[in-house]
Amino acid sequence: MASITTEELLAHTQWLESGGKAGRKIDETGMNLAGAALNDLNLAKGQFVGTTFTKANLAGTNLSGADFSGANLDSANLSGADLSGADLGGVSLRHANLSHANVRGADLSGANLEGANLTSADFTNADLIAANLNGTVQTGMIHTGAILADTQGLK
Protein backbone atom coordinates (compact mmCIF):
# COMPACT_ATOMS: atom_id res chain seq x y z
CA MET A 1 0.00 0.00 0.00
CA ALA A 2 1.37 3.41 -1.00
CA SER A 3 1.60 6.25 1.44
CA ILE A 4 3.08 9.72 1.75
CA THR A 5 6.69 9.62 2.93
CA THR A 6 8.09 11.45 5.95
CA GLU A 7 10.39 13.36 3.58
CA GLU A 8 7.39 14.55 1.54
CA LEU A 9 5.60 15.68 4.71
CA LEU A 10 8.65 17.58 5.99
CA ALA A 11 9.18 19.29 2.62
CA HIS A 12 5.49 20.25 2.48
CA THR A 13 5.54 21.64 6.02
CA GLN A 14 8.58 23.71 5.11
CA TRP A 15 6.81 24.91 1.94
CA LEU A 16 3.72 25.94 3.94
CA GLU A 17 5.70 27.68 6.69
CA SER A 18 7.89 29.59 4.21
CA GLY A 19 4.99 30.72 2.04
CA GLY A 20 6.34 28.64 -0.84
CA LYS A 21 9.92 29.97 -0.65
CA ALA A 22 11.45 26.75 0.68
CA GLY A 23 10.56 23.07 0.70
CA ARG A 24 8.16 21.55 -1.79
CA LYS A 25 4.38 21.48 -2.15
CA ILE A 26 3.03 17.96 -1.82
CA ASP A 27 1.91 16.54 -5.16
CA GLU A 28 0.39 13.07 -5.17
CA THR A 29 -1.29 13.45 -8.57
CA GLY A 30 -2.58 10.14 -9.87
CA MET A 31 -1.25 8.16 -6.89
CA ASN A 32 -3.07 5.21 -5.33
CA LEU A 33 -3.35 5.96 -1.60
CA ALA A 34 -6.27 3.58 -1.01
CA GLY A 35 -6.40 2.50 2.63
CA ALA A 36 -3.54 4.82 3.63
CA ALA A 37 -3.36 6.14 7.23
CA LEU A 38 -3.06 9.91 6.70
CA ASN A 39 -4.96 11.14 9.74
CA ASP A 40 -4.09 14.30 11.70
CA LEU A 41 -1.61 15.63 9.11
CA ASN A 42 -1.22 19.07 7.54
CA LEU A 43 -1.69 18.58 3.81
CA ALA A 44 -3.17 22.04 3.17
CA LYS A 45 -2.98 23.26 -0.45
CA GLY A 46 -1.77 19.84 -1.64
CA GLN A 47 -2.20 18.49 -5.17
CA PHE A 48 -4.26 15.30 -5.25
CA VAL A 49 -5.57 15.41 -8.82
CA GLY A 50 -6.88 11.98 -9.83
CA THR A 51 -5.60 10.43 -6.60
CA THR A 52 -7.35 7.36 -5.18
CA PHE A 53 -8.12 7.63 -1.46
CA THR A 54 -10.66 4.79 -1.26
CA LYS A 55 -11.01 3.72 2.41
CA ALA A 56 -8.12 6.03 3.43
CA ASN A 57 -8.07 7.48 6.95
CA LEU A 58 -7.89 11.29 6.66
CA ALA A 59 -9.64 12.01 9.96
CA GLY A 60 -8.58 15.33 11.48
CA THR A 61 -6.29 16.15 8.54
CA ASN A 62 -5.90 19.72 7.29
CA LEU A 63 -6.75 19.57 3.57
CA SER A 64 -7.81 23.21 3.23
CA GLY A 65 -7.32 24.63 -0.24
CA ALA A 66 -6.25 21.24 -1.64
CA ASP A 67 -7.03 20.23 -5.24
CA PHE A 68 -8.84 16.89 -5.48
CA SER A 69 -9.99 17.23 -9.12
CA GLY A 70 -10.91 13.77 -10.42
CA ALA A 71 -10.02 12.09 -7.10
CA ASN A 72 -11.81 9.08 -5.62
CA LEU A 73 -12.56 9.35 -1.89
CA ASP A 74 -15.17 6.58 -1.70
CA SER A 75 -15.52 5.22 1.86
CA ALA A 76 -12.72 7.51 3.09
CA ASN A 77 -12.74 8.66 6.72
CA LEU A 78 -12.71 12.48 6.64
CA SER A 79 -14.27 12.90 10.09
CA GLY A 80 -13.21 16.25 11.56
CA ALA A 81 -11.04 17.03 8.53
CA ASP A 82 -10.55 20.62 7.32
CA LEU A 83 -11.58 20.76 3.66
CA SER A 84 -12.33 24.49 3.64
CA GLY A 85 -11.77 26.03 0.23
CA ALA A 86 -10.81 22.66 -1.29
CA ASP A 87 -11.57 21.79 -4.91
CA LEU A 88 -13.77 18.70 -4.72
CA GLY A 89 -15.75 19.45 -7.87
CA GLY A 90 -16.96 16.24 -9.51
CA VAL A 91 -15.15 13.94 -7.09
CA SER A 92 -16.59 10.69 -5.75
CA LEU A 93 -17.19 10.67 -1.99
CA ARG A 94 -19.66 7.79 -1.92
CA HIS A 95 -20.11 6.37 1.60
CA ALA A 96 -17.37 8.67 2.95
CA ASN A 97 -17.46 9.84 6.57
CA LEU A 98 -17.48 13.65 6.64
CA SER A 99 -18.98 13.94 10.11
CA HIS A 100 -17.87 17.16 11.84
CA ALA A 101 -15.77 18.11 8.79
CA ASN A 102 -15.16 21.76 7.88
CA VAL A 103 -16.14 22.05 4.22
CA ARG A 104 -16.75 25.82 4.28
CA GLY A 105 -16.33 27.50 0.91
CA ALA A 106 -15.31 24.26 -0.83
CA ASP A 107 -16.27 23.46 -4.42
CA LEU A 108 -18.32 20.26 -4.47
CA SER A 109 -20.17 21.02 -7.70
CA GLY A 110 -21.16 17.75 -9.34
CA ALA A 111 -19.65 15.70 -6.50
CA ASN A 112 -21.17 12.32 -5.67
CA LEU A 113 -21.69 12.02 -1.90
CA GLU A 114 -24.27 9.24 -2.11
CA GLY A 115 -24.57 7.39 1.21
CA ALA A 116 -22.02 9.65 2.96
CA ASN A 117 -22.18 10.58 6.65
CA LEU A 118 -22.53 14.38 6.77
CA THR A 119 -23.46 14.58 10.46
CA SER A 120 -22.62 18.09 11.79
CA ALA A 121 -20.48 18.84 8.72
CA ASP A 122 -20.19 22.57 7.95
CA PHE A 123 -20.86 23.37 4.28
CA THR A 124 -21.28 27.14 4.84
CA ASN A 125 -20.82 28.99 1.52
CA ALA A 126 -19.85 25.74 -0.26
CA ASP A 127 -20.72 25.13 -3.91
CA LEU A 128 -23.03 22.10 -4.01
CA ILE A 129 -24.44 22.72 -7.51
CA ALA A 130 -25.62 19.40 -8.97
CA ALA A 131 -24.07 17.46 -6.07
CA ASN A 132 -25.63 14.08 -5.24
CA LEU A 133 -26.59 13.86 -1.55
CA ASN A 134 -29.00 10.93 -1.97
CA GLY A 135 -28.97 8.55 0.99
CA THR A 136 -26.70 10.76 3.10
CA VAL A 137 -27.00 11.27 6.87
CA GLN A 138 -27.55 15.02 7.25
CA THR A 139 -28.23 15.37 10.99
CA GLY A 140 -26.89 18.74 12.14
CA MET A 141 -25.40 19.50 8.71
CA ILE A 142 -24.88 23.24 8.16
CA HIS A 143 -25.36 24.68 4.68
CA THR A 144 -25.92 28.38 5.33
CA GLY A 145 -25.09 30.40 2.21
CA ALA A 146 -24.29 27.26 0.20
CA ILE A 147 -25.08 27.25 -3.52
CA LEU A 148 -27.69 24.51 -3.87
CA ALA A 149 -28.98 24.69 -7.47
CA ASP A 150 -29.83 21.22 -8.78
CA THR A 151 -28.50 19.58 -5.59
CA GLN A 152 -30.06 16.13 -5.25
CA GLY A 153 -31.18 14.58 -1.97
CA LEU A 154 -30.91 17.63 0.30
CA LYS A 155 -33.24 17.19 3.28
N, C-alpha and C positions, 0 to 999 in steps of 0.2 A: 504494500500500500504506500503510495506517494504521500509526502508531507512537505511542509515548508521547513527549510533548514534553519538552524540557529544563526548561521551566517547571514541568511536572507533577512531574518528578523532584526538582527543587529544593524545591518545596513539600512533597512527601512526606518528603524527608530532614529538613526542618525540623520537620515534624509528628512524625516518629519521635524525633528528638533532644530535642524539647521535651515528650515524653510527651503529645502531643495538644493542647498549649496554644497552639501557633503553627503556621503552615503549614496544609497540607491533606492529608488521607489520599487516596491515589490511588484513584480509582474509575473503572474501565474497563468497567463493567457493560454487557453487550450489544454491546461493540465487536468489530470484526473486525480482529484483529491477526495474521492468517494470514501466515506467512513473515517476520514482524518480527524484527529483530536486537535482542534484549533481554538479551543475555548479560552476566554479571558485574555486575548491578545490585542495588541493595537495594530490593526491592519488598515487604518484610515487612509483613504485616497488610493487604495491599491487597485491594480488592474487584474480583473478576473474574467476577462472577455472569453466566453465559450468554455469556461472552466466547469468541471463536474464536481459538485459538492454533495451528491446523493448520500444521505444518512451521515453527513459530517456533523461533528459537534462544534458549533460556533457560538455556544451560549456565552453571554457576557462579553463578546468580542466587539471592539470598536471597528466598525466597517463604514463609518460616516464618509460620505463623498466617494465611495468606491464605485468602480464601473463593473457591473455584472452582465453587460450586454450578452445575450445568447447563452447565459449560464444555466445550469440545471441544479436547483437546490431542493429537489424532491426529498421529502422526509428528513430534511436537515433540522438540527436543533439550533434555533436562533433565539431561544428564550433569553430575554433581557439584553439582547444585542443592540448596539447603536447603529442603525442603518439610515440615520438622518442624511438627507441630501444624496443618497445613493442612487445610481442608475440601475433600476431593476425592470426597466421597460421590456415587456415581452418575455420575461424569464419564467421558468417553471418552478413553482414553490408548492407543488401538490403535496398535501399531507405534512407540510413543514410545521414546526412549532415556533410561532412568533409571539408567544405569550409574553406580555410585559416588554416587548421590543419597542424601541424608539424609531419610528419610521417617518418622522416629521419631515415634510418637504421632499420626500423621495419620489422618484418617477417609477410608478408601477403600471403605467399605461399598457394595456394588453397582457398583463401578467396573469398567469394561471395559478390561483391560490386554492383551487378546489380541495376541500377536506382539511384545510389548514386550521391550526389552533391560533386564533387571533385574540384570545382572552386578554383584556386590558392593554392591548397594543395601541400605541399612539400614532395615528395616521394624520395628524393635524397638518393641513395644507399640502397633503400628498396628492399626486396625480394618479387617480384610479380609473381613468377613462378606459372603458371596455375591459376592465379587469374582471376575472371570473372568481367570485367569492361563493359559489355554490357549495353547500355542504360544510361551510366553515363554522367554527365556534366563535361567536362575536360578543360574548358576554363582557361588558365593560369596555369594549372597543371604542376608541375616540376617533372621530373623523371630522372634527370641526374645521371648516374651511377647505376640506378636501374637494377635488374636482371629481364629480361622480357621474358624468355623462356616460350612458350606456354600460354602467357597472352592473354586472349580473350577480344576483344572490344577496344583495345588501339587505339586512333585516332592519 
